[in-house]
Amino acid sequence: MARVTVPLGRTTRSVGTCLFLATGLCLKPLVGADSPANYYKDIEGCGLQCKDPLFTDHEHRPIHKLIAWGAGVCLTFNLFTIATFAIDWHNANKFPALVIFYINFCFMVSCLGWLAQFTPGSREDIVCRKDGTLRISEPSAGENLSCIVVFILVYYFLIAAMVWFVIFTYVWHMSFKAIGKIQDRIAKKVSYFHLIARSLPLVLTITIMALSEIYGNSTVGICFVGYLNHPIRAGFLLGPVACVLFIGGYFLGRGLLTLIKLKISSKEIISARASKKIRQTIVRMGICTMFTFVFIVATIFCHIHELKKTESWALALKKYIICQISSTYTDVTSACKLQSRPSMAILQIHLICLFASGIVMSLFSEALPTRCRGTRVTTEA
């Protein structure tokens, strides 16, 4: 049989279709698809398999182990922090420390969404369609709601945690503005805090579902937003993350600067005990802030890297599939390889930063000497 060269473009459609009609089979990484909406571009009857072909089976396993350990440890820290609040709820039920409770609760629920894939058979149920192709443009008719439920658990509560973190930085900064009247000022704004923290993530979540921009990802075992649509990811994920970085950084910086000025200007006025508390607050909040923003910046870098490389990965996968198809028409075994693939290291860094952020959020409560620390430090000063 003569060797046939299959170029990119229109020929892909005809060769792929002819191959499927002649053999009734789809070559890996393609599988038979039930609906035209699931067909791989230019190849009728076949869709991309659910398991991401850009990663090998050997690479999938360590990623799943990392998620299990990372989400498990993060969940443990969040549960411990929530338990400490519950035990001393009468004294802990005060702002700004109470915001830490809400942040940890949101991270805890988000971790449960990540861990849902580890119950028997759940990962395939979450990210795969009935015909074995990857879930894209969810919600869709004829499929169960497991993908949507996991998306809500992960995305809604992650965004809610971000909003509560910005509220925490604002309240902590505001706690230095009025001596003896802090709780009264905060109490007047509590309803607005809850309204923002609940409605903003809800609006974003409903909008994403209305646009059908939820996609499965077998590598990480969840459904999330914007894997194939860059503008959607930028607007609904990178946008909120950038807001946390700039707004939260501004208020935390102002709060730490106020504490440093207080420490320097009040050496002869406040007691040694109060001075020590202020110094401890500066150190603890400074360390927690530094780690938080390092993780946020690293997360943004990972997203930008993926956005820049997605097109080249898709092209490499297309060339690989065409190579697989064209090799069936030759007597010579073709060594088809992916020329461009995602970096395992960057994906692992991304996941570590995500779960480490949840752990740091649990440590913010330890950075406050008391549950109402902002009030006490200001009053003593």
C-alpha positions as CSV (number, residue, x, y, z in Angstrom):
1,M,0.0,0.0,0.0
2,A,1.4,3.4,-0.9
3,R,2.1,5.9,1.8
4,V,-0.5,8.6,2.1
5,T,0.4,12.0,3.4
6,V,-2.5,13.7,5.3
7,P,-2.1,17.5,5.5
8,L,-3.8,19.7,8.1
9,G,-7.0,21.2,7.0
10,R,-10.0,19.9,5.0
11,T,-8.3,16.5,4.2
12,T,-8.5,15.7,7.9
13,R,-12.3,15.6,7.8
14,S,-12.5,13.3,4.7
15,V,-9.8,10.9,5.8
16,G,-11.1,10.7,9.4
17,T,-14.7,10.2,8.2
18,C,-13.7,7.5,5.6
19,L,-11.6,5.7,8.2
20,F,-14.5,5.6,10.6
21,L,-17.0,4.5,8.0
22,A,-14.6,1.8,6.7
23,T,-13.6,0.3,10.0
24,G,-16.4,1.4,12.4
25,L,-13.6,2.2,14.9
26,C,-12.0,5.3,16.3
27,L,-8.3,5.3,16.9
28,K,-7.0,6.4,20.3
29,P,-7.2,9.1,21.7
30,L,-10.6,9.2,19.9
31,V,-13.6,7.2,20.8
32,G,-17.0,6.7,19.2
33,A,-19.3,9.7,20.0
34,D,-23.1,9.5,20.2
35,S,-23.8,13.1,19.4
36,P,-22.4,15.5,16.7
37,A,-21.8,18.0,19.5
38,N,-19.2,15.5,20.9
39,Y,-17.3,15.0,17.6
40,Y,-13.7,16.0,17.5
41,K,-13.1,18.8,15.0
42,D,-13.2,17.6,11.4
43,I,-13.7,13.9,12.3
44,E,-17.2,12.7,12.2
45,G,-18.3,9.9,14.4
46,C,-15.4,10.2,16.8
47,G,-14.9,12.3,19.9
48,L,-11.9,13.0,22.1
49,Q,-11.6,10.4,24.9
50,C,-12.4,11.5,28.4
51,K,-8.9,10.9,29.8
52,D,-6.7,13.8,28.8
53,P,-4.3,12.4,26.1
54,L,-1.9,15.2,26.8
55,F,-1.0,13.4,30.0
56,T,0.0,9.8,30.3
57,D,-1.5,7.3,32.7
58,H,1.7,7.5,34.7
59,E,1.3,11.2,35.0
60,H,-2.4,11.1,35.9
61,R,-1.7,9.0,39.1
62,P,0.7,11.4,40.9
63,I,-1.6,14.3,40.1
64,H,-4.6,12.5,41.6
65,K,-2.5,11.6,44.7
66,L,-1.4,15.3,45.1
67,I,-5.0,16.4,44.9
68,A,-6.0,13.8,47.5
69,W,-3.3,14.8,49.9
70,G,-3.6,18.5,49.3
71,A,-7.3,18.7,49.6
72,G,-7.3,16.4,52.5
73,V,-4.7,18.4,54.5
74,C,-6.4,21.7,53.6
75,L,-9.8,20.2,54.7
76,T,-8.2,19.1,58.0
77,F,-6.8,22.6,58.7
78,N,-10.1,24.2,57.8
79,L,-12.1,21.8,60.0
80,F,-9.8,22.4,62.9
81,T,-10.2,26.2,62.6
82,I,-14.0,25.9,62.4
83,A,-14.0,23.6,65.5
84,T,-12.0,26.2,67.5
85,F,-14.6,28.8,66.6
86,A,-17.4,26.5,67.5
87,I,-16.0,25.6,70.9
88,D,-15.7,29.2,71.9
89,W,-18.4,30.7,69.8
90,H,-19.6,33.2,72.4
91,N,-16.3,35.0,72.3
92,A,-15.3,34.1,68.8
93,N,-18.5,35.5,67.2
94,K,-17.0,38.9,66.5
95,F,-15.5,40.7,63.6
96,P,-12.9,40.8,62.1
97,A,-12.0,37.3,63.4
98,L,-15.5,35.9,62.5
99,V,-14.6,36.5,58.8
100,I,-11.9,33.9,59.2
101,F,-14.6,31.4,60.1
102,Y,-16.5,32.1,56.9
103,I,-13.3,31.9,54.8
104,N,-12.4,28.5,56.3
105,F,-16.0,27.2,55.8
106,C,-15.9,28.1,52.1
107,F,-12.5,26.4,51.6
108,M,-13.8,23.4,53.5
109,V,-16.7,23.0,51.1
110,S,-14.5,23.6,48.1
111,C,-12.2,20.9,49.3
112,L,-15.1,18.5,49.5
113,G,-15.8,19.3,45.8
114,W,-12.2,18.3,45.0
115,L,-12.4,15.1,47.0
116,A,-15.7,14.0,45.5
117,Q,-13.8,12.3,42.7
118,F,-12.2,9.7,45.1
119,T,-15.4,7.9,45.9
120,P,-15.6,4.7,43.7
121,G,-16.5,5.5,40.1
122,S,-17.0,9.1,40.7
123,R,-14.3,10.6,38.6
124,E,-15.6,9.2,35.4
125,D,-19.1,10.1,36.4
126,I,-18.1,13.7,37.0
127,V,-15.9,14.5,34.0
128,C,-17.1,11.9,31.3
129,R,-20.2,11.7,29.2
130,K,-22.1,8.5,28.7
131,D,-20.3,7.8,25.4
132,G,-16.9,8.1,27.0
133,T,-16.1,11.6,25.7
134,L,-15.1,14.6,27.9
135,R,-17.8,16.8,29.3
136,I,-17.8,20.1,27.5
137,S,-20.3,23.0,27.4
138,E,-22.2,21.8,30.5
139,P,-24.9,21.8,31.5
140,S,-26.2,19.6,28.6
141,A,-29.3,17.5,28.0
142,G,-29.1,13.8,28.7
143,E,-26.3,13.9,31.3
144,N,-26.5,13.7,35.1
145,L,-25.8,16.6,37.4
146,S,-22.6,15.4,39.0
147,C,-20.4,17.7,36.9
148,I,-22.6,20.7,37.8
149,V,-22.7,19.9,41.5
150,V,-18.9,19.5,41.7
151,F,-18.5,22.8,39.8
152,I,-20.7,24.6,42.2
153,L,-18.9,23.2,45.2
154,V,-15.5,24.2,43.9
155,Y,-16.2,27.4,42.0
156,Y,-18.9,29.1,44.1
157,F,-17.3,28.5,47.4
158,L,-13.8,29.4,46.1
159,I,-15.1,32.8,44.9
160,A,-17.0,33.2,48.1
161,A,-13.7,32.6,50.1
162,M,-12.0,35.2,48.0
163,V,-14.7,37.8,48.6
164,W,-14.7,37.0,52.4
165,F,-10.9,37.4,52.3
166,V,-11.2,40.9,50.8
167,I,-13.8,41.7,53.4
168,F,-11.5,40.5,56.2
169,T,-8.7,42.8,54.9
170,Y,-11.1,45.7,54.8
171,V,-12.5,45.1,58.4
172,W,-9.1,44.5,59.8
173,H,-7.9,47.8,58.3
174,M,-11.0,49.5,59.5
175,S,-10.5,48.2,63.0
176,F,-7.7,50.8,63.5
177,K,-9.8,53.8,62.6
178,A,-12.0,54.4,65.7
179,I,-11.0,53.7,69.2
180,G,-13.8,52.1,71.3
181,K,-16.3,52.2,68.5
182,I,-15.1,49.5,66.2
183,Q,-17.8,46.8,66.8
184,D,-20.5,49.4,66.3
185,R,-19.1,50.6,63.0
186,I,-18.6,47.0,61.8
187,A,-22.1,45.9,63.0
188,K,-23.7,48.4,60.7
189,K,-22.0,46.9,57.7
190,V,-22.4,43.2,58.5
191,S,-25.5,42.8,56.4
192,Y,-23.7,44.3,53.4
193,F,-20.8,42.0,53.9
194,H,-23.1,38.9,53.8
195,L,-25.0,40.3,50.8
196,I,-21.8,40.8,48.8
197,A,-20.2,37.5,49.8
198,R,-23.2,35.5,48.9
199,S,-24.6,37.3,45.8
200,L,-21.5,38.0,43.9
201,P,-20.4,34.3,43.7
202,L,-24.0,33.3,43.0
203,V,-24.3,35.8,40.0
204,L,-21.0,34.5,38.5
205,T,-22.0,30.9,39.0
206,I,-25.4,31.3,37.4
207,T,-23.9,33.3,34.5
208,I,-21.4,30.6,33.8
209,M,-24.1,27.9,33.8
210,A,-26.3,30.0,31.5
211,L,-23.4,30.4,29.1
212,S,-22.7,26.6,29.2
213,E,-19.1,27.2,29.9
214,I,-18.4,24.4,32.4
215,Y,-15.9,21.8,31.2
216,G,-14.6,18.5,32.7
217,N,-11.0,17.9,33.3
218,S,-9.9,14.3,33.9
219,T,-6.4,15.2,35.0
220,V,-7.7,17.0,38.1
221,G,-11.0,15.2,38.3
222,I,-13.4,18.2,38.5
223,C,-15.6,20.4,36.3
224,F,-14.6,24.0,36.1
225,V,-14.9,27.1,34.0
226,G,-13.0,28.3,31.0
227,Y,-10.8,25.4,30.1
228,L,-11.4,26.0,26.4
229,N,-12.6,29.6,26.4
230,H,-9.9,32.0,27.4
231,P,-12.0,35.2,27.7
232,I,-14.4,33.4,30.0
233,R,-11.6,32.2,32.2
234,A,-10.1,35.7,32.3
235,G,-13.4,37.3,33.2
236,F,-14.7,34.7,35.7
237,L,-11.5,33.4,37.3
238,L,-8.5,35.6,36.7
239,G,-10.5,38.8,37.3
240,P,-11.6,37.8,40.8
241,V,-8.1,36.6,41.6
242,A,-6.6,39.8,40.5
243,C,-9.1,41.8,42.5
244,V,-8.2,39.8,45.6
245,L,-4.5,40.6,44.9
246,F,-4.9,44.3,44.6
247,I,-7.8,45.2,46.9
248,G,-6.8,42.8,49.6
249,G,-3.2,43.8,49.3
250,Y,-4.1,47.5,49.6
251,F,-6.1,47.0,52.9
252,L,-3.6,44.6,54.4
253,G,-0.7,46.9,53.6
254,R,-2.6,49.9,55.1
255,G,-3.3,47.9,58.2
256,L,0.3,46.7,58.7
257,L,1.5,50.3,58.0
258,T,-0.8,51.6,60.7
259,L,0.4,49.0,63.2
260,I,4.1,49.8,62.4
261,K,3.5,53.5,62.9
262,L,1.6,52.8,66.1
263,K,4.5,50.7,67.4
264,I,7.1,53.4,66.6
265,S,5.1,56.5,67.8
266,S,3.7,55.0,71.0
267,K,6.8,53.5,72.6
268,E,6.6,55.7,75.7
269,I,2.8,55.6,76.0
270,I,1.6,52.0,75.8
271,S,2.7,49.2,78.1
272,A,5.4,46.7,77.3
273,R,2.7,44.0,77.1
274,A,0.7,46.0,74.5
275,S,3.8,46.8,72.6
276,K,4.7,43.1,72.5
277,K,1.2,42.3,71.2
278,I,1.5,44.8,68.4
279,R,4.9,43.4,67.4
280,Q,3.5,39.9,67.4
281,T,0.6,41.0,65.2
282,I,2.9,42.7,62.7
283,V,5.1,39.6,62.4
284,R,2.2,37.1,62.2
285,M,0.1,39.1,59.8
286,G,3.1,40.0,57.8
287,I,4.1,36.3,57.4
288,C,0.5,35.2,56.5
289,T,0.1,38.0,54.1
290,M,3.4,37.3,52.4
291,F,2.6,33.6,51.9
292,T,-1.0,34.4,50.7
293,F,0.2,36.8,48.0
294,V,3.0,34.5,46.9
295,F,0.5,31.8,46.3
296,I,-1.9,34.1,44.5
297,V,0.8,35.5,42.2
298,A,2.0,31.9,41.5
299,T,-1.6,30.9,40.6
300,I,-1.9,33.8,38.2
301,F,1.4,32.9,36.6
302,C,0.2,29.2,36.1
303,H,-3.1,30.4,34.5
304,I,-1.3,32.8,32.2
305,H,1.2,30.1,31.2
306,E,-1.7,27.7,30.4
307,L,-3.6,30.4,28.4
308,K,-0.4,31.1,26.3
309,K,0.3,27.4,25.6
310,T,-3.3,26.0,25.1
311,E,-3.3,26.7,21.3
312,S,0.1,25.0,20.8
313,W,-1.1,22.0,22.8
314,A,-4.3,21.7,20.8
315,L,-2.3,21.9,17.5
316,A,0.2,19.2,18.7
317,L,-2.8,17.0,19.6
318,K,-4.4,17.5,16.2
319,K,-1.1,16.6,14.5
320,Y,-0.8,13.5,16.7
321,I,-4.3,12.4,15.8
322,I,-3.7,13.0,12.1
323,C,-0.5,11.0,12.3
324,Q,-2.4,8.1,13.9
325,I,-5.0,8.2,11.1
326,S,-2.5,8.5,8.3
327,S,-0.4,5.6,9.7
328,T,-3.3,3.2,9.1
329,Y,-2.9,3.7,5.4
330,T,0.7,2.6,5.3
331,D,2.7,-0.6,5.8
332,V,5.2,1.3,7.9
333,T,4.5,1.8,11.5
334,S,4.6,5.5,12.2
335,A,6.0,6.7,15.5
336,C,3.4,9.3,16.4
337,K,4.4,11.6,19.3
338,L,3.0,14.7,20.9
339,Q,5.4,17.5,20.1
340,S,4.1,19.9,22.8
341,R,2.6,18.9,26.2
342,P,1.6,20.6,29.4
343,S,4.2,20.8,32.2
344,M,3.6,18.4,35.1
345,A,5.6,20.7,37.4
346,I,3.5,23.8,36.6
347,L,0.3,21.9,37.2
348,Q,1.6,20.6,40.5
349,I,2.7,24.1,41.6
350,H,-0.8,25.4,40.7
351,L,-2.5,22.7,42.8
352,I,-0.1,23.2,45.7
353,C,-0.7,26.9,45.7
354,L,-4.4,26.4,45.7
355,F,-4.5,24.1,48.7
356,A,-1.8,26.0,50.5
357,S,-3.9,29.1,50.3
358,G,-6.6,27.3,52.1
359,I,-4.2,26.2,54.8
360,V,-2.8,29.8,55.2
361,M,-6.4,31.0,55.6
362,S,-6.8,28.7,58.6
363,L,-3.5,30.2,60.1
364,F,-4.8,33.7,59.9
365,S,-6.9,33.0,63.0
366,E,-3.6,32.2,64.8
367,A,-2.2,35.6,63.7
368,L,-4.9,37.2,65.9
369,P,-4.0,37.0,69.6
370,T,-7.7,37.1,70.5
371,R,-10.9,36.7,68.5
372,C,-11.4,40.4,68.6
373,R,-7.8,41.4,68.5
374,G,-8.2,44.5,66.4
375,T,-10.4,46.0,69.0
376,R,-8.1,45.2,72.0
377,V,-4.9,46.4,70.4
378,T,-6.5,49.7,69.4
379,T,-8.0,50.2,72.8
380,E,-4.9,49.5,74.7
381,A,-3.0,51.8,72.5
